[in-house]
């Protein structure tokens, strides 16, 4: 598995963590470990409490008027952009279980006491800025193709999208823009958030390491990105209920993927190992 893979990281230095090369087998193992973490530390109730109020607001707003319909899909796909932020508590729980510490759900909030909380907050702001930029881009693309017209119904909006040249253009350009946003966000955050939970480092080092990890493992990280996106879509289909399981499992698995792709160091002991005890 990971220990058998060669380390390829010419950019590494004492200040820059070493990035390993990993393969599809490591992704599979990370998912298996993520599922095991979720079974040991089920947090679906917590995620239901977070997801359903938002879902209810969206549904209620749709039934009050269809003017928000063009933003429903961008809002849902935005999960892929802010997923690493949402799952940050799962990284901490997986870290604690890995170290044999207390794994009560309350420890998901221990990150607010970490030395790197400032860096975590700054990276969170960056992710939210990207998320709102994506929403703004999606709305601008809709207006570019359909003007200020408000859909008359869900069916009318669906037909508008799938049966008109303007709708096809919106789908094509929108998917292209979404891919760019998702790729950039994935490269910035897939490793950086779990690293900030694991180590007391600055946000620039965390982001650079994340980008280097993706650059060193483009195929493997592409597979992981596809799994994340597919899981979020599948979890959203049964009225969002599946996200209560998908989000924590992906969060735990992301932690284990981070542990495989970034070489451990003494910095990994500083935050959770001694700074926050069970």
C-alpha positions in Angstrom: 0.0 0.0 0.0 1.3 3.5 0.8 4.5 2.4 2.4 5.4 0.5 -0.8 5.0 3.6 -3.0 7.9 5.7 -3.9 8.2 9.2 -2.6 8.3 11.8 -5.4 8.7 15.3 -4.1 11.6 17.3 -5.2 10.0 20.5 -3.8 10.1 19.1 -0.2 12.2 20.9 2.4 12.1 21.0 6.2 9.4 23.7 5.9 7.5 21.8 3.1 6.0 18.4 4.0 7.0 15.4 1.8 4.4 14.2 -0.6 4.1 10.6 -1.6 2.9 8.9 -4.7 -0.2 6.7 -4.1 -2.4 4.5 -6.2 -6.0 3.4 -6.6 -5.5 0.8 -3.9 -4.7 3.5 -1.4 -8.0 5.2 -2.3 -9.9 1.9 -1.8 -8.1 1.4 1.6 -9.0 5.0 2.6 -12.6 4.4 1.9 -12.6 1.1 3.8 -11.1 2.9 6.8 -13.5 5.8 6.4 -16.5 3.4 6.6 -14.9 1.7 9.7 -14.5 5.1 11.3 -18.1 6.0 10.6 -19.3 2.7 12.1 -17.2 3.3 15.2 -18.2 7.0 15.4 -21.7 7.4 13.8 -22.5 11.1 13.3 -25.4 10.9 10.9 -27.8 12.5 13.4 -25.5 15.5 13.6 -25.4 15.8 9.8 -29.2 15.4 9.6 -29.6 18.3 12.0 -27.3 20.4 9.7 -28.7 19.3 6.3 -32.4 19.3 6.8 -33.0 22.9 8.0 -31.1 24.0 4.8 -33.1 21.6 2.6 -36.4 22.8 4.1 -35.5 26.4 3.5 -34.7 25.7 -0.2 -37.9 23.6 -0.7 -40.1 26.2 1.0 -38.5 29.0 -1.1 -39.2 27.0 -4.3 -42.8 26.5 -3.5 -43.1 30.2 -2.6 -41.8 31.2 -6.0 -39.8 29.6 -8.8 -37.3 32.4 -9.1 -34.7 30.4 -7.2 -35.0 27.3 -9.4 -32.0 28.3 -11.5 -29.8 28.3 -8.4 -30.9 25.0 -7.0 -28.4 22.9 -9.0 -25.5 25.3 -8.3 -26.3 25.3 -4.6 -26.3 21.5 -4.5 -23.2 21.1 -6.5 -21.6 23.6 -4.2 -21.3 20.8 -1.7 -18.2 19.6 -3.6 -16.7 23.1 -3.0 -17.3 23.4 0.8 -17.2 19.6 1.6 -13.7 19.8 3.1 -14.9 22.6 5.4 -18.1 20.7 6.4 -16.1 17.5 7.2 -13.4 19.1 9.3 -14.8 17.6 12.5 -14.6 14.2 10.9 -10.9 14.7 10.4 -10.4 15.3 14.1 -12.5 12.2 15.1 -10.5 10.0 12.7 -7.2 11.5 14.0 -8.3 10.7 17.6 -9.4 7.2 16.8 -6.0 6.6 15.0 -4.2 7.7 18.1 -6.4 5.7 20.5 -7.9 8.8 22.1 -11.5 9.4 23.3 -13.8 9.5 20.2 -16.9 11.0 21.7 -18.8 13.2 19.1 -18.1 16.3 21.2 -14.4 16.1 20.1 -15.4 17.0 16.6 -15.4 20.6 17.9 -11.9 20.4 19.5 -10.4 22.1 16.4 -11.6 25.5 17.6 -8.9 25.2 20.3 -6.0 24.2 18.0 -3.1 26.5 17.4 -3.9 26.4 13.6 -7.5 27.6 14.0 -6.5 31.0 12.5 -5.2 29.2 9.4 -8.3 27.0 9.3 -10.5 30.1 9.5 -8.7 31.9 6.7 -8.9 28.8 4.4 -12.6 28.5 5.3 -13.2 32.1 4.2 -11.4 31.3 0.9 -13.5 28.3 0.3 -16.7 30.2 1.0 -15.6 33.0 -1.3 -15.1 30.5 -4.1 -18.5 29.0 -3.3 -20.3 32.3 -3.6 -18.2 33.1 -6.7 -19.6 29.9 -8.2 -23.2 30.8 -7.3 -22.7 34.3 -8.8 -21.2 32.8 -12.0 -24.1 30.3 -12.3 -26.6 33.1 -11.9 -24.8 35.3 -14.4 -24.8 32.4 -17.0 -28.5 31.9 -16.5 -29.3 35.5 -17.0 -27.0 35.6 -20.1 -29.1 32.8 -21.7 -32.6 33.5 -20.4 -32.5 37.1 -19.1 -34.8 38.0 -16.2 -37.4 35.4 -17.1 -38.8 33.5 -14.0 -39.6 29.8 -14.6 -43.3 29.1 -14.4 -42.9 25.7 -12.8 -40.4 23.0 -12.2 -41.5 21.2 -15.3 -41.3 24.3 -17.4 -37.8 25.0 -16.1 -36.7 21.5 -16.9 -38.1 21.6 -20.4 -36.4 25.0 -20.9 -33.1 23.5 -20.0 -33.2 20.3 -22.0 -35.1 21.3 -25.1 -33.8 24.8 -26.1 -30.5 25.9 -27.5 -30.1 28.4 -24.7 -30.6 25.6 -22.2 -28.0 23.4 -23.9 -25.6 26.3 -23.9 -26.2 26.9 -20.2 -25.6 23.3 -19.4 -22.4 23.1 -21.5 -20.9 26.4 -20.3 -22.1 25.9 -16.8 -20.6 22.4 -16.5 -17.3 23.8 -17.8 -17.3 26.6 -15.3 -18.3 24.2 -12.5 -15.4 21.9 -13.5 -12.9 24.7 -13.2 -14.2 25.8 -9.8 -14.3 22.2 -8.5 -10.8 21.4 -9.8 -9.3 24.5 -8.3 -11.0 24.0 -5.0 -10.2 20.3 -4.8 -6.5 21.0 -5.4 -6.5 23.7 -2.8 -8.3 21.8 0.0 -8.1 18.0 -0.4 -5.0 17.8 1.8 -4.8 21.3 3.4 -7.8 21.0 5.8 -6.8 17.6 7.3 -3.2 18.9 7.4 -4.2 21.9 9.4 -6.1 19.7 11.8 -3.0 17.4 12.1 -0.3 20.1 12.3 0.4 23.6 13.6 1.4 25.1 10.2 0.5 28.1 8.2 -2.2 28.1 5.5 0.2 28.8 2.6 2.2 25.6 3.5 -1.0 23.6 3.8 -2.3 24.8 0.4 1.0 24.3 -1.4 1.2 20.8 0.0 -2.3 20.1 -1.2 -1.5 21.3 -4.7 1.7 19.3 -4.8 -0.1 16.2 -3.7 -2.6 16.5 -6.5 0.2 17.3 -9.0 2.1 14.3 -7.9 -0.9 12.0 -8.1 -3.2 13.3 -10.9 -4.8 10.0 -11.8 -5.3 8.8 -8.2 -6.6 12.2 -7.0 -8.9 12.3 -10.1 -10.3 9.0 -9.1 -10.9 10.3 -5.6 -12.5 13.5 -6.9 -14.9 11.5 -9.0 -15.8 9.3 -6.0 -16.5 12.4 -3.9 -18.6 14.0 -6.5 -20.5 10.8 -7.3 -21.1 10.2 -3.6 -22.5 13.7 -3.0 -24.8 13.4 -6.0 -26.1 10.0 -4.9 -26.5 11.2 -1.3 -28.5 14.2 -2.5 -31.0 12.2 -4.6 -33.2 10.7 -1.8 -34.1 14.2 -0.6 -30.7 14.8 0.9 -31.0 12.0 3.5 -28.1 10.1 2.1 -25.7 13.0 2.7 -26.0 12.3 6.4 -24.0 9.2 5.8 -22.0 10.2 2.7 -20.5 13.4 4.1 -19.0 11.8 7.3 -17.8 8.7 5.4 -16.1 10.9 2.9 -14.7 13.1 5.6 -13.2 10.1 7.5 -11.8 8.7 4.2 -10.3 12.0 3.3 -8.3 12.0 6.5 -6.9 8.5 5.7 -6.1 9.6 2.2 -4.2 12.5 3.6 -2.2 10.2 5.9 -1.2 8.1 2.9 -0.2 11.0 0.6 1.7 13.2 3.1 4.8 11.9 4.9 4.3 12.1 8.7 6.5 14.4 10.7 7.1 15.5 14.3 4.7 18.4 13.5 1.8 15.9 13.5 2.2 15.5 17.2 1.8 19.2 18.2 -1.9 19.8 17.9 -4.0 16.9 18.8 -1.4 14.7 20.4 -0.5 17.1 23.2 -2.4 20.3 22.6 -5.9 18.7 23.0 -6.1 15.6 25.1 -8.8 13.1 25.6 
